[in-house]
Amino acid sequence: MANILDIKQRLSTRIRKRRKEAKITQAELAERSGVSLGSVKRFEGIGEISLINLLRIASVLGYENDFEKLFERKNYQSIDEIINAK
């Protein structure tokens, strides 16, 4: 099982990469998302951010739909559970 701190760091690293690919500065991301510059910097640095601010940032970068799929998958224990879920 992945360590939560590792997940936070990988997520913030991916967001930073997507921001840079979009050629958006931290200040521009803050302005467009309505998230404070300090929060953007803290998130990219140590992975700390509120859920609402993460959603705002994801929206600016075009990844808001990824959250729609979060926790969607169910881990089935048997073929019967799969059949009955439909």
Distance bins in CASP14 RR format, pairs under 12 A and 6 or more apart:
PFRMAT RR
TARGET T0000
AUTHOR 0000-0000-0000
RMODE 2
METHOD distances of the structure
MODEL  1
1 7 0 0 0 0 0 1 0 0 0 0 0
2 8 0 0 0 0 0 1 0 0 0 0 0
2 9 0 0 0 0 0 1 0 0 0 0 0
2 10 0 0 0 0 1 0 0 0 0 0 0
2 11 0 0 0 0 0 1 0 0 0 0 0
3 9 0 0 0 0 1 0 0 0 0 0 0
3 10 0 0 0 0 0 1 0 0 0 0 0
4 10 0 0 0 0 0 1 0 0 0 0 0
4 11 0 0 0 0 0 1 0 0 0 0 0
4 47 0 0 0 0 0 1 0 0 0 0 0
4 48 0 0 0 0 0 1 0 0 0 0 0
5 11 0 0 0 0 0 1 0 0 0 0 0
5 12 0 0 0 0 0 1 0 0 0 0 0
5 46 0 0 0 0 1 0 0 0 0 0 0
5 47 0 0 0 0 1 0 0 0 0 0 0
5 48 0 0 0 0 0 1 0 0 0 0 0
6 12 0 0 0 0 0 1 0 0 0 0 0
6 13 0 0 0 0 0 1 0 0 0 0 0
6 47 0 0 0 0 0 1 0 0 0 0 0
7 13 0 0 0 0 0 1 0 0 0 0 0
7 14 0 0 0 0 0 1 0 0 0 0 0
7 47 0 0 0 0 1 0 0 0 0 0 0
8 14 0 0 0 0 0 1 0 0 0 0 0
8 15 0 0 0 0 0 1 0 0 0 0 0
8 42 0 0 0 0 0 1 0 0 0 0 0
8 43 0 0 0 0 1 0 0 0 0 0 0
8 44 0 0 0 0 0 1 0 0 0 0 0
8 45 0 0 0 0 1 0 0 0 0 0 0
8 46 1 0 0 1 0 0 0 0 0 0 0
8 47 1 0 1 0 0 0 0 0 0 0 0
8 48 1 0 0 1 0 0 0 0 0 0 0
8 49 0 0 0 0 1 0 0 0 0 0 0
8 54 0 0 0 0 0 1 0 0 0 0 0
9 15 0 0 0 0 0 1 0 0 0 0 0
9 16 0 0 0 0 0 1 0 0 0 0 0
9 43 0 0 0 0 0 1 0 0 0 0 0
9 44 0 0 0 0 0 1 0 0 0 0 0
9 45 0 0 0 0 1 0 0 0 0 0 0
9 46 1 0 0 1 0 0 0 0 0 0 0
9 47 1 0 0 1 0 0 0 0 0 0 0
9 48 0 0 0 0 0 1 0 0 0 0 0
10 16 0 0 0 0 0 1 0 0 0 0 0
10 17 0 0 0 0 0 1 0 0 0 0 0
10 47 0 0 0 0 1 0 0 0 0 0 0
11 17 0 0 0 0 0 1 0 0 0 0 0
11 18 0 0 0 0 0 1 0 0 0 0 0
11 43 0 0 0 0 1 0 0 0 0 0 0
11 44 0 0 0 0 0 1 0 0 0 0 0
11 45 0 0 0 0 0 1 0 0 0 0 0
11 46 0 0 0 0 0 1 0 0 0 0 0
11 47 1 0 0 1 0 0 0 0 0 0 0
11 48 0 0 0 0 0 1 0 0 0 0 0
11 49 0 0 0 0 1 0 0 0 0 0 0
11 54 0 0 0 0 1 0 0 0 0 0 0
11 57 0 0 0 0 0 1 0 0 0 0 0
11 58 0 0 0 0 0 1 0 0 0 0 0
11 63 0 0 0 0 0 1 0 0 0 0 0
11 66 0 0 0 0 0 1 0 0 0 0 0
11 67 0 0 0 0 0 1 0 0 0 0 0
11 70 0 0 0 0 0 1 0 0 0 0 0
12 18 0 0 0 0 0 1 0 0 0 0 0
12 19 0 0 0 0 0 1 0 0 0 0 0
12 39 0 0 0 0 0 1 0 0 0 0 0
12 40 0 0 0 0 0 1 0 0 0 0 0
12 41 0 0 0 0 0 1 0 0 0 0 0
12 42 0 0 0 0 1 0 0 0 0 0 0
12 43 1 0 1 0 0 0 0 0 0 0 0
12 44 1 0 1 0 0 0 0 0 0 0 0
12 45 1 0 0 1 0 0 0 0 0 0 0
12 46 1 0 0 1 0 0 0 0 0 0 0
12 47 1 1 0 0 0 0 0 0 0 0 0
12 48 0 0 0 0 1 0 0 0 0 0 0
12 49 1 0 0 1 0 0 0 0 0 0 0
12 54 0 0 0 0 1 0 0 0 0 0 0
12 57 0 0 0 0 0 1 0 0 0 0 0
13 19 0 0 0 0 0 1 0 0 0 0 0
13 20 0 0 0 0 0 1 0 0 0 0 0
13 43 0 0 0 0 0 1 0 0 0 0 0
13 44 0 0 0 0 1 0 0 0 0 0 0
13 45 0 0 0 0 1 0 0 0 0 0 0
13 46 0 0 0 0 0 1 0 0 0 0 0
13 47 0 0 0 0 1 0 0 0 0 0 0
14 20 0 0 0 0 0 1 0 0 0 0 0
14 21 0 0 0 0 0 1 0 0 0 0 0
14 43 0 0 0 0 0 1 0 0 0 0 0
14 44 0 0 0 0 0 1 0 0 0 0 0
14 47 0 0 0 0 0 1 0 0 0 0 0
14 54 0 0 0 0 0 1 0 0 0 0 0
14 57 0 0 0 0 0 1 0 0 0 0 0
14 58 0 0 0 0 0 1 0 0 0 0 0
14 61 0 0 0 0 1 0 0 0 0 0 0
14 63 0 0 0 0 1 0 0 0 0 0 0
14 66 0 0 0 0 0 1 0 0 0 0 0
15 21 0 0 0 0 0 1 0 0 0 0 0
15 22 0 0 0 0 0 1 0 0 0 0 0
15 24 0 0 0 0 0 1 0 0 0 0 0
15 26 0 0 0 0 0 1 0 0 0 0 0
15 29 0 0 0 0 1 0 0 0 0 0 0
15 33 0 0 0 0 0 1 0 0 0 0 0
15 35 0 0 0 0 0 1 0 0 0 0 0
15 40 0 0 0 0 1 0 0 0 0 0 0
15 43 1 0 0 1 0 0 0 0 0 0 0
15 44 1 0 0 1 0 0 0 0 0 0 0
15 45 0 0 0 0 0 1 0 0 0 0 0
15 47 0 0 0 0 1 0 0 0 0 0 0
15 49 0 0 0 0 1 0 0 0 0 0 0
15 53 0 0 0 0 0 1 0 0 0 0 0
15 54 0 0 0 0 1 0 0 0 0 0 0
15 55 0 0 0 0 0 1 0 0 0 0 0
15 56 0 0 0 0 0 1 0 0 0 0 0
15 57 1 0 0 1 0 0 0 0 0 0 0
15 58 1 0 0 1 0 0 0 0 0 0 0
15 59 0 0 0 0 0 1 0 0 0 0 0
15 60 0 0 0 0 0 1 0 0 0 0 0
15 61 1 0 0 1 0 0 0 0 0 0 0
15 62 0 0 0 0 0 1 0 0 0 0 0
15 63 0 0 0 0 1 0 0 0 0 0 0
15 66 0 0 0 0 0 1 0 0 0 0 0
16 22 0 0 0 0 0 1 0 0 0 0 0
16 24 0 0 0 0 0 1 0 0 0 0 0
16 25 0 0 0 0 0 1 0 0 0 0 0
16 26 0 0 0 0 1 0 0 0 0 0 0
16 29 0 0 0 0 1 0 0 0 0 0 0
16 40 0 0 0 0 1 0 0 0 0 0 0
16 41 0 0 0 0 0 1 0 0 0 0 0
16 43 0 0 0 0 1 0 0 0 0 0 0
16 44 1 0 1 0 0 0 0 0 0 0 0
16 45 0 0 0 0 1 0 0 0 0 0 0
16 46 0 0 0 0 0 1 0 0 0 0 0
16 47 0 0 0 0 1 0 0 0 0 0 0
16 57 0 0 0 0 0 1 0 0 0 0 0
16 61 0 0 0 0 0 1 0 0 0 0 0
17 24 0 0 0 0 0 1 0 0 0 0 0
17 44 0 0 0 0 0 1 0 0 0 0 0
17 61 0 0 0 0 0 1 0 0 0 0 0
17 63 0 0 0 0 0 1 0 0 0 0 0
18 24 0 0 0 0 1 0 0 0 0 0 0
18 29 0 0 0 0 1 0 0 0 0 0 0
18 44 0 0 0 0 0 1 0 0 0 0 0
18 57 0 0 0 0 1 0 0 0 0 0 0
18 58 0 0 0 0 1 0 0 0 0 0 0
18 60 0 0 0 0 1 0 0 0 0 0 0
18 61 1 0 1 0 0 0 0 0 0 0 0
18 62 0 0 0 0 1 0 0 0 0 0 0
18 63 1 0 0 1 0 0 0 0 0 0 0
18 66 0 0 0 0 0 1 0 0 0 0 0
19 25 0 0 0 0 1 0 0 0 0 0 0
19 26 1 0 0 1 0 0 0 0 0 0 0
19 27 0 0 0 0 0 1 0 0 0 0 0
19 28 0 0 0 0 1 0 0 0 0 0 0
19 29 1 0 1 0 0 0 0 0 0 0 0
19 30 0 0 0 0 0 1 0 0 0 0 0
19 32 0 0 0 0 0 1 0 0 0 0 0
19 33 0 0 0 0 0 1 0 0 0 0 0
19 35 0 0 0 0 0 1 0 0 0 0 0
19 40 0 0 0 0 1 0 0 0 0 0 0
19 41 0 0 0 0 0 1 0 0 0 0 0
19 43 0 0 0 0 0 1 0 0 0 0 0
19 44 1 0 0 1 0 0 0 0 0 0 0
19 57 0 0 0 0 1 0 0 0 0 0 0
19 58 0 0 0 0 0 1 0 0 0 0 0
19 60 0 0 0 0 1 0 0 0 0 0 0
19 61 1 0 0 1 0 0 0 0 0 0 0
19 62 0 0 0 0 0 1 0 0 0 0 0
19 63 0 0 0 0 0 1 0 0 0 0 0
20 26 0 0 0 0 1 0 0 0 0 0 0
20 28 0 0 0 0 0 1 0 0 0 0 0
20 29 0 0 0 0 0 1 0 0 0 0 0
20 44 0 0 0 0 0 1 0 0 0 0 0
20 61 0 0 0 0 0 1 0 0 0 0 0
21 61 0 0 0 0 1 0 0 0 0 0 0
21 62 0 0 0 0 0 1 0 0 0 0 0
21 63 0 0 0 0 0 1 0 0 0 0 0
22 28 0 0 0 0 1 0 0 0 0 0 0
22 29 0 0 0 0 1 0 0 0 0 0 0
22 32 0 0 0 0 0 1 0 0 0 0 0
22 57 0 0 0 0 0 1 0 0 0 0 0
22 60 0 0 0 0 1 0 0 0 0 0 0
22 61 1 0 0 1 0 0 0 0 0 0 0
22 62 0 0 0 0 1 0 0 0 0 0 0
22 63 0 0 0 0 0 1 0 0 0 0 0
23 29 0 0 0 0 0 1 0 0 0 0 0
23 61 0 0 0 0 0 1 0 0 0 0 0
24 30 0 0 0 0 1 0 0 0 0 0 0
24 31 0 0 0 0 1 0 0 0 0 0 0
24 32 1 0 0 1 0 0 0 0 0 0 0
24 33 0 0 0 0 1 0 0 0 0 0 0
24 40 0 0 0 0 0 1 0 0 0 0 0
24 44 0 0 0 0 0 1 0 0 0 0 0
24 57 0 0 0 0 0 1 0 0 0 0 0
24 60 1 0 0 1 0 0 0 0 0 0 0
24 61 1 0 0 1 0 0 0 0 0 0 0
24 62 0 0 0 0 0 1 0 0 0 0 0
25 31 0 0 0 0 1 0 0 0 0 0 0
25 32 0 0 0 0 0 1 0 0 0 0 0
25 37 0 0 0 0 1 0 0 0 0 0 0
25 40 0 0 0 0 1 0 0 0 0 0 0
25 41 0 0 0 0 0 1 0 0 0 0 0
25 44 0 0 0 0 0 1 0 0 0 0 0
26 32 0 0 0 0 0 1 0 0 0 0 0
26 33 0 0 0 0 0 1 0 0 0 0 0
26 35 0 0 0 0 1 0 0 0 0 0 0
26 36 0 0 0 0 0 1 0 0 0 0 0
26 37 1 0 0 1 0 0 0 0 0 0 0
26 38 0 0 0 0 1 0 0 0 0 0 0
26 39 0 0 0 0 0 1 0 0 0 0 0
26 40 1 0 1 0 0 0 0 0 0 0 0
26 41 1 0 1 0 0 0 0 0 0 0 0
26 42 0 0 0 0 0 1 0 0 0 0 0
26 43 0 0 0 0 1 0 0 0 0 0 0
26 44 1 0 0 1 0 0 0 0 0 0 0
26 45 0 0 0 0 0 1 0 0 0 0 0
26 57 0 0 0 0 0 1 0 0 0 0 0
26 60 0 0 0 0 0 1 0 0 0 0 0
27 33 0 0 0 0 0 1 0 0 0 0 0
27 34 0 0 0 0 0 1 0 0 0 0 0
27 35 0 0 0 0 0 1 0 0 0 0 0
27 36 0 0 0 0 0 1 0 0 0 0 0
27 37 1 0 1 0 0 0 0 0 0 0 0
27 38 0 0 0 0 1 0 0 0 0 0 0
27 40 0 0 0 0 1 0 0 0 0 0 0
27 41 0 0 0 0 1 0 0 0 0 0 0
28 34 0 0 0 0 0 1 0 0 0 0 0
28 35 0 0 0 0 0 1 0 0 0 0 0
28 37 0 0 0 0 1 0 0 0 0 0 0
28 40 0 0 0 0 1 0 0 0 0 0 0
28 57 0 0 0 0 0 1 0 0 0 0 0
28 60 0 0 0 0 1 0 0 0 0 0 0
28 61 0 0 0 0 0 1 0 0 0 0 0
29 35 1 0 0 1 0 0 0 0 0 0 0
29 36 0 0 0 0 0 1 0 0 0 0 0
29 37 0 0 0 0 1 0 0 0 0 0 0
29 38 0 0 0 0 0 1 0 0 0 0 0
29 39 0 0 0 0 0 1 0 0 0 0 0
29 40 1 0 1 0 0 0 0 0 0 0 0
29 41 0 0 0 0 0 1 0 0 0 0 0
29 43 0 0 0 0 1 0 0 0 0 0 0
29 44 0 0 0 0 1 0 0 0 0 0 0
29 49 0 0 0 0 0 1 0 0 0 0 0
29 53 0 0 0 0 0 1 0 0 0 0 0
29 56 0 0 0 0 1 0 0 0 0 0 0
29 57 1 0 0 1 0 0 0 0 0 0 0
29 58 0 0 0 0 0 1 0 0 0 0 0
29 59 0 0 0 0 0 1 0 0 0 0 0
29 60 1 0 0 1 0 0 0 0 0 0 0
29 61 1 0 0 1 0 0 0 0 0 0 0
29 62 0 0 0 0 0 1 0 0 0 0 0
30 36 1 0 0 1 0 0 0 0 0 0 0
30 37 1 0 1 0 0 0 0 0 0 0 0
30 38 1 0 0 1 0 0 0 0 0 0 0
30 39 1 0 0 1 0 0 0 0 0 0 0
30 40 1 0 1 0 0 0 0 0 0 0 0
30 41 0 0 0 0 1 0 0 0 0 0 0
30 42 0 0 0 0 0 1 0 0 0 0 0
30 43 0 0 0 0 0 1 0 0 0 0 0
30 44 0 0 0 0 0 1 0 0 0 0 0
30 49 0 0 0 0 0 1 0 0 0 0 0
30 53 0 0 0 0 1 0 0 0 0 0 0
30 56 0 0 0 0 1 0 0 0 0 0 0
30 57 0 0 0 0 1 0 0 0 0 0 0
30 60 0 0 0 0 1 0 0 0 0 0 0
31 37 0 0 0 0 1 0 0 0 0 0 0
31 40 0 0 0 0 1 0 0 0 0 0 0
31 56 0 0 0 0 0 1 0 0 0 0 0
31 57 0 0 0 0 0 1 0 0 0 0 0
31 60 0 0 0 0 1 0 0 0 0 0 0
32 40 0 0 0 0 0 1 0 0 0 0 0
32 56 0 0 0 0 1 0 0 0 0 0 0
32 57 0 0 0 0 1 0 0 0 0 0 0
32 58 0 0 0 0 0 1 0 0 0 0 0
32 59 0 0 0 0 1 0 0 0 0 0 0
32 60 1 0 1 0 0 0 0 0 0 0 0
32 61 0 0 0 0 1 0 0 0 0 0 0
32 62 0 0 0 0 0 1 0 0 0 0 0
33 39 0 0 0 0 1 0 0 0 0 0 0
33 40 1 0 0 1 0 0 0 0 0 0 0
33 43 0 0 0 0 0 1 0 0 0 0 0
33 49 0 0 0 0 0 1 0 0 0 0 0
33 50 0 0 0 0 0 1 0 0 0 0 0
33 52 0 0 0 0 0 1 0 0 0 0 0
33 53 1 0 0 1 0 0 0 0 0 0 0
33 54 0 0 0 0 1 0 0 0 0 0 0
33 55 0 0 0 0 1 0 0 0 0 0 0
33 56 1 0 1 0 0 0 0 0 0 0 0
33 57 1 0 1 0 0 0 0 0 0 0 0
33 58 0 0 0 0 1 0 0 0 0 0 0
33 59 1 0 0 1 0 0 0 0 0 0 0
33 60 1 0 1 0 0 0 0 0 0 0 0
33 61 0 0 0 0 1 0 0 0 0 0 0
33 62 0 0 0 0 0 1 0 0 0 0 0
33 63 0 0 0 0 0 1 0 0 0 0 0
33 64 0 0 0 0 0 1 0 0 0 0 0
34 40 0 0 0 0 1 0 0 0 0 0 0
34 52 0 0 0 0 0 1 0 0 0 0 0
34 53 0 0 0 0 1 0 0 0 0 0 0
34 55 0 0 0 0 0 1 0 0 0 0 0
34 56 1 0 0 1 0 0 0 0 0 0 0
34 57 0 0 0 0 1 0 0 0 0 0 0
34 59 0 0 0 0 0 1 0 0 0 0 0
34 60 0 0 0 0 1 0 0 0 0 0 0
35 41 0 0 0 0 0 1 0 0 0 0 0
35 42 0 0 0 0 0 1 0 0 0 0 0
35 43 0 0 0 0 1 0 0 0 0 0 0
35 44 0 0 0 0 0 1 0 0 0 0 0
35 49 1 0 0 1 0 0 0 0 0 0 0
35 50 0 0 0 0 1 0 0 0 0 0 0
35 51 0 0 0 0 0 1 0 0 0 0 0
35 52 0 0 0 0 1 0 0 0 0 0 0
35 53 1 0 1 0 0 0 0 0 0 0 0
35 54 0 0 0 0 1 0 0 0 0 0 0
35 55 0 0 0 0 1 0 0 0 0 0 0
35 56 1 0 1 0 0 0 0 0 0 0 0
35 57 1 0 0 1 0 0 0 0 0 0 0
35 58 0 0 0 0 0 1 0 0 0 0 0
35 59 0 0 0 0 0 1 0 0 0 0 0
35 60 0 0 0 0 1 0 0 0 0 0 0
35 61 0 0 0 0 0 1 0 0 0 0 0
36 42 0 0 0 0 1 0 0 0 0 0 0
36 43 0 0 0 0 0 1 0 0 0 0 0
36 49 0 0 0 0 0 1 0 0 0 0 0
36 50 0 0 0 0 0 1 0 0 0 0 0
36 53 0 0 0 0 1 0 0 0 0 0 0
36 56 0 0 0 0 0 1 0 0 0 0 0
36 57 0 0 0 0 0 1 0 0 0 0 0
37 43 0 0 0 0 0 1 0 0 0 0 0
37 44 0 0 0 0 0 1 0 0 0 0 0
37 53 0 0 0 0 0 1 0 0 0 0 0
38 44 0 0 0 0 1 0 0 0 0 0 0
38 45 0 0 0 0 0 1 0 0 0 0 0
38 46 0 0 0 0 0 1 0 0 0 0 0
38 48 0 0 0 0 0 1 0 0 0 0 0
38 49 0 0 0 0 0 1 0 0 0 0 0
38 53 0 0 0 0 0 1 0 0 0 0 0
39 45 0 0 0 0 0 1 0 0 0 0 0
39 46 0 0 0 0 0 1 0 0 0 0 0
39 47 0 0 0 0 0 1 0 0 0 0 0
39 48 0 0 0 0 1 0 0 0 0 0 0
39 49 1 0 0 1 0 0 0 0 0 0 0
39 50 1 0 0 1 0 0 0 0 0 0 0
39 52 0 0 0 0 0 1 0 0 0 0 0
39 53 1 0 1 0 0 0 0 0 0 0 0
39 54 0 0 0 0 1 0 0 0 0 0 0
39 56 0 0 0 0 1 0 0 0 0 0 0
39 57 0 0 0 0 1 0 0 0 0 0 0
40 46 0 0 0 0 0 1 0 0 0 0 0
40 47 0 0 0 0 0 1 0 0 0 0 0
40 48 0 0 0 0 0 1 0 0 0 0 0
40 49 0 0 0 0 1 0 0 0 0 0 0
40 50 0 0 0 0 0 1 0 0 0 0 0
40 53 0 0 0 0 1 0 0 0 0 0 0
40 54 0 0 0 0 0 1 0 0 0 0 0
40 56 0 0 0 0 1 0 0 0 0 0 0
40 57 1 0 0 1 0 0 0 0 0 0 0
40 60 0 0 0 0 0 1 0 0 0 0 0
40 61 0 0 0 0 0 1 0 0 0 0 0
41 47 0 0 0 0 0 1 0 0 0 0 0
41 48 0 0 0 0 0 1 0 0 0 0 0
41 49 0 0 0 0 0 1 0 0 0 0 0
42 48 1 0 1 0 0 0 0 0 0 0 0
42 49 1 0 0 1 0 0 0 0 0 0 0
42 50 0 0 0 0 0 1 0 0 0 0 0
42 53 0 0 0 0 1 0 0 0 0 0 0
42 54 0 0 0 0 0 1 0 0 0 0 0
42 57 0 0 0 0 0 1 0 0 0 0 0
43 49 1 0 1 0 0 0 0 0 0 0 0
43 50 0 0 0 0 1 0 0 0 0 0 0
43 51 0 0 0 0 0 1 0 0 0 0 0
43 53 1 0 0 1 0 0 0 0 0 0 0
43 54 1 0 0 1 0 0 0 0 0 0 0
43 56 0 0 0 0 0 1 0 0 0 0 0
43 57 1 0 0 1 0 0 0 0 0 0 0
43 58 0 0 0 0 0 1 0 0 0 0 0
44 54 0 0 0 0 0 1 0 0 0 0 0
44 57 0 0 0 0 1 0 0 0 0 0 0
47 53 0 0 0 0 0 1 0 0 0 0 0
47 54 0 0 0 0 1 0 0 0 0 0 0
47 57 0 0 0 0 0 1 0 0 0 0 0
48 54 0 0 0 0 0 1 0 0 0 0 0
49 55 0 0 0 0 1 0 0 0 0 0 0
49 56 0 0 0 0 1 0 0 0 0 0 0
49 57 1 0 0 1 0 0 0 0 0 0 0
49 58 0 0 0 0 0 1 0 0 0 0 0
50 56 0 0 0 0 1 0 0 0 0 0 0
50 57 0 0 0 0 0 1 0 0 0 0 0
51 57 0 0 0 0 0 1 0 0 0 0 0
51 58 0 0 0 0 0 1 0 0 0 0 0
51 67 0 0 0 0 1 0 0 0 0 0 0
51 70 0 0 0 0 0 1 0 0 0 0 0
52 58 0 0 0 0 0 1 0 0 0 0 0
52 59 0 0 0 0 0 1 0 0 0 0 0
52 67 0 0 0 0 0 1 0 0 0 0 0
53 59 0 0 0 0 0 1 0 0 0 0 0
53 60 0 0 0 0 0 1 0 0 0 0 0
54 60 0 0 0 0 0 1 0 0 0 0 0
54 61 0 0 0 0 0 1 0 0 0 0 0
54 63 0 0 0 0 1 0 0 0 0 0 0
54 64 0 0 0 0 0 1 0 0 0 0 0
54 66 0 0 0 0 0 1 0 0 0 0 0
54 67 0 0 0 0 1 0 0 0 0 0 0
54 70 0 0 0 0 0 1 0 0 0 0 0
55 61 0 0 0 0 0 1 0 0 0 0 0
55 62 0 0 0 0 0 1 0 0 0 0 0
55 63 0 0 0 0 1 0 0 0 0 0 0
55 64 1 0 0 1 0 0 0 0 0 0 0
55 65 0 0 0 0 0 1 0 0 0 0 0
55 66 0 0 0 0 0 1 0 0 0 0 0
55 67 1 0 0 1 0 0 0 0 0 0 0
55 68 0 0 0 0 0 1 0 0 0 0 0
55 70 0 0 0 0 0 1 0 0 0 0 0
56 62 0 0 0 0 0 1 0 0 0 0 0
56 63 0 0 0 0 0 1 0 0 0 0 0
56 64 0 0 0 0 1 0 0 0 0 0 0
56 67 0 0 0 0 0 1 0 0 0 0 0
57 63 0 0 0 0 1 0 0 0 0 0 0
57 64 0 0 0 0 1 0 0 0 0 0 0
57 66 0 0 0 0 0 1 0 0 0 0 0
57 67 0 0 0 0 0 1 0 0 0 0 0
58 64 1 0 1 0 0 0 0 0 0 0 0
58 65 0 0 0 0 1 0 0 0 0 0 0
58 66 1 0 0 1 0 0 0 0 0 0 0
58 67 1 0 0 1 0 0 0 0 0 0 0
58 68 0 0 0 0 0 1 0 0 0 0 0
58 70 0 0 0 0 0 1 0 0 0 0 0
59 65 0 0 0 0 1 0 0 0 0 0 0
59 66 0 0 0 0 0 1 0 0 0 0 0
59 67 0 0 0 0 1 0 0 0 0 0 0
59 68 0 0 0 0 0 1 0 0 0 0 0
61 67 0 0 0 0 0 1 0 0 0 0 0
63 69 0 0 0 0 0 1 0 0 0 0 0
63 70 0 0 0 0 0 1 0 0 0 0 0
64 70 0 0 0 0 0 1 0 0 0 0 0
65 72 0 0 0 0 0 1 0 0 0 0 0
66 72 0 0 0 0 0 1 0 0 0 0 0
72 85 0 0 0 0 0 1 0 0 0 0 0
73 82 0 0 0 0 0 1 0 0 0 0 0
73 85 0 0 0 0 0 1 0 0 0 0 0
74 81 1 0 0 1 0 0 0 0 0 0 0
74 82 0 0 0 0 1 0 0 0 0 0 0
74 84 0 0 0 0 0 1 0 0 0 0 0
74 85 1 0 0 1 0 0 0 0 0 0 0
74 86 0 0 0 0 0 1 0 0 0 0 0
75 81 0 0 0 0 1 0 0 0 0 0 0
75 82 0 0 0 0 0 1 0 0 0 0 0
75 85 0 0 0 0 0 1 0 0 0 0 0
76 82 1 0 1 0 0 0 0 0 0 0 0
76 83 0 0 0 0 1 0 0 0 0 0 0
76 84 0 0 0 0 1 0 0 0 0 0 0
76 85 1 0 0 1 0 0 0 0 0 0 0
76 86 0 0 0 0 0 1 0 0 0 0 0
77 84 0 0 0 0 0 1 0 0 0 0 0
77 85 0 0 0 0 0 1 0 0 0 0 0
78 84 0 0 0 0 1 0 0 0 0 0 0
78 85 0 0 0 0 0 1 0 0 0 0 0
79 85 0 0 0 0 0 1 0 0 0 0 0
79 86 0 0 0 0 0 1 0 0 0 0 0
80 86 0 0 0 0 0 1 0 0 0 0 0
END
